[in-house]
């Protein structure tokens, strides 16, 4: 089985709605049938590979810089409507755009 490199995030409410629609991908029947030994074997059998720690680097985020920026009101409203952390999401989107332009 090939692991997906696409990561998605869902709120608890979204997950509840997905389960109600039958979009839950967890095989609860198979899990319920496993005893402790079978469960441990299933976990150990997960082919995640080994992480190469020899190239790992610890880094700290650079400090943010305050900036006055004029944006359209509908853009501001949309981001604020996504909840707490909207400025961080705006930064992530801009960072993604910059990264795409570099390649």
C-alpha contacts under 8 A as a table, 3 or more apart, distances in Angstrom:
res1	aa1	res2	aa2	distance
4	X	7	X	7.71
10	X	13	X	7.97
10	X	14	X	5.81
10	X	15	X	6.33
11	X	14	X	5.13
11	X	15	X	6.34
12	X	15	X	5.12
12	X	16	X	6.22
13	X	16	X	5.05
13	X	17	X	6.24
14	X	17	X	5.09
14	X	18	X	6.10
15	X	18	X	4.96
15	X	19	X	6.15
16	X	19	X	5.20
16	X	20	X	6.26
17	X	20	X	5.03
17	X	21	X	6.33
18	X	21	X	5.12
18	X	22	X	6.34
18	X	23	X	5.09
18	X	24	X	6.50
19	X	22	X	4.95
19	X	23	X	5.35
19	X	24	X	5.03
20	X	23	X	7.47
27	X	30	X	5.54
27	X	31	X	6.46
28	X	31	X	4.99
28	X	32	X	5.97
29	X	32	X	5.12
29	X	33	X	6.31
30	X	33	X	5.21
30	X	34	X	6.68
31	X	34	X	5.41
31	X	39	X	7.55
32	X	35	X	7.89
34	X	37	X	7.64
34	X	38	X	5.20
34	X	39	X	5.65
35	X	38	X	5.24
35	X	39	X	6.07
36	X	39	X	5.08
36	X	40	X	6.12
37	X	40	X	5.18
37	X	41	X	6.16
38	X	41	X	5.01
38	X	42	X	6.10
39	X	42	X	5.07
39	X	43	X	6.26
40	X	43	X	5.11
40	X	44	X	6.10
41	X	44	X	5.03
41	X	45	X	5.90
42	X	45	X	5.02
42	X	46	X	6.50
43	X	46	X	5.42
44	X	47	X	7.97
52	X	55	X	6.65
52	X	56	X	7.48
53	X	56	X	5.07
71	X	75	X	6.77
71	X	76	X	6.74
72	X	75	X	5.40
72	X	76	X	6.52
73	X	76	X	5.09
73	X	77	X	6.05
74	X	77	X	5.01
74	X	78	X	6.07
75	X	78	X	5.19
75	X	79	X	6.34
76	X	79	X	5.33
76	X	80	X	6.05
77	X	80	X	5.14
77	X	81	X	5.91
78	X	81	X	5.00
78	X	82	X	6.64
79	X	82	X	5.28
79	X	83	X	7.44
79	X	86	X	5.48
79	X	87	X	7.74
79	X	89	X	8.00
79	X	90	X	7.45
80	X	83	X	5.66
80	X	84	X	7.44
80	X	86	X	5.74
82	X	86	X	6.43
83	X	86	X	6.12
85	X	88	X	5.28
85	X	89	X	6.45
86	X	89	X	5.01
86	X	90	X	6.18
87	X	90	X	4.96
87	X	91	X	6.21
88	X	91	X	5.05
88	X	92	X	6.20
89	X	92	X	4.96
89	X	93	X	6.20
90	X	93	X	5.21
90	X	94	X	6.27
91	X	94	X	5.12
91	X	95	X	6.01
92	X	95	X	4.98
92	X	96	X	6.08
93	X	96	X	5.07
93	X	97	X	6.25
94	X	97	X	5.05
94	X	98	X	6.21
95	X	98	X	5.10
95	X	99	X	6.12
96	X	99	X	5.09
96	X	100	X	6.16
97	X	100	X	5.12
97	X	101	X	6.24
98	X	101	X	5.14
98	X	102	X	6.36
99	X	102	X	5.20
99	X	103	X	6.73
100	X	103	X	5.44
